[in-house]
Amino acid sequence: MNTPISASNPARTSEEASLAAQYQQILRNNDRGGYTVPSARLYPFQWNWDAAINAVGWQTFDEPRAWQEVELLLSGQWDNGLVPSIVFHKPADSYFPGPKEWGGSHLSPPTTSISQPPLLATMVRKMYERSRTGEADQHIRTIVPQLMAWHRWWYRDRDPENTGLVVSYHPWETGSDNSPAWDAALAAVPAATRAYQRRDTGVVDASMRPHKAEYDRFVYLLDFFRECKFDARKIYDECPLRIVDFALNAILLRANVDLAHLCDVLGLADEAQELRGWHARGCIAIDRLWSTPLGRHVSLDTRSGQRLEQKTHAAFLAWYGQVFTGDADTQKSAILLQHLDAHVDASLFSLTSTHPSEPGWDPRRYWRGAVWPHINWLVAEGLAECGHAAQAQRLRTDCLRLIQQSGPFEYFCPNTGEGLGGPDFSWTAAIALILFETQKTQQP
Ligand code: GLC
């Protein structure tokens, strides 16, 4: 186990240069010819929201490679617009479930049948604005229509009743795969009875990974999608798990705004209007997820009608999602800020994915209580944009400190700073590179 790390000691500039070189090398080592695997053995394919962040990381030192990351992810897009959670560009046997299990092995490239939080439009806008090579205009002409098709898929297939919010059918689609927020909804899902062989626990310690009872349900769901032949209406009507994830919806709402901006650049006025309409409607709908007793938005199980009231990181994506739009929201934002401070104060190192007071909290098991750099980065982005500079800075500093002192792991123990999960993790390295740049632009 790593020794607990100190609470100060930011890297000096020369150290920073050598660390930046190491982080760039991690992305290069995880490069499989135009796409980046999150971690060599644990996740040997291209993941959706990882790719979005990795692309921005690549752009800090190799812009053409950054655009390639996006293009290869989008090469897995389905005809109906879905951009899958995983694109299985090349076979690898260290991961379960693979393309056959998902029913996507006939596709070229093979993919899963669910998506992941739609960060991509926001990251592409960042790349467009940070571009130094003059190639961005050409790239967005191809990418923006693909993103538009993906956003239309969300609203057509995942909001067929026009509520303004989209549903997810698998915890893995939310990206927060094993969050205690999904426990109650997952308990209503039957367990798979067929035999299957997990691979994750052969790569990292089982104490960091989901329990068998959860995995049985994860597998049941992907078998269900395959058996439904991916019929969108049938899955909407019959899937035993159907949740409105606040975090995913906040990310989508934000992405609508950024994609609308890119449409403006390209003169796509109708598309821009459609996107702004989804954002406006979504902000009204998402307000109904506000819990006055908890002082935050919560997720919703649309099967049982129950609100999922666990205190997780998700609520703090409200600023990033630009969901506070009217005067009445100023007070909500102030309340949420107090909860953020209390949540951050509850651990030594920054914002944990689950508050330590929650019964399902576990500082080592993934998504049940550790610190995830990409979440802290996104929350900090939203805070900074909304004028909460001190809170944003605290998250950014803690995040960099963890990565610098423990190494670029998948996630970190909030009490000791120990790196957990997969080592040499791509989006963690990417975020460190991005944060180094943010620091530079903030220096007087
Ligand atoms: C885990 C995470 C998911 C991430 C993937 C690859 O499954 O829960 O959010 O995209 O790993 O890093």
Residues whose N, C-alpha, C, O or C-beta is under 5 A from the ligand:
A	BS01	GLC	P38 Y43 W47 D50 G175 S176 D177
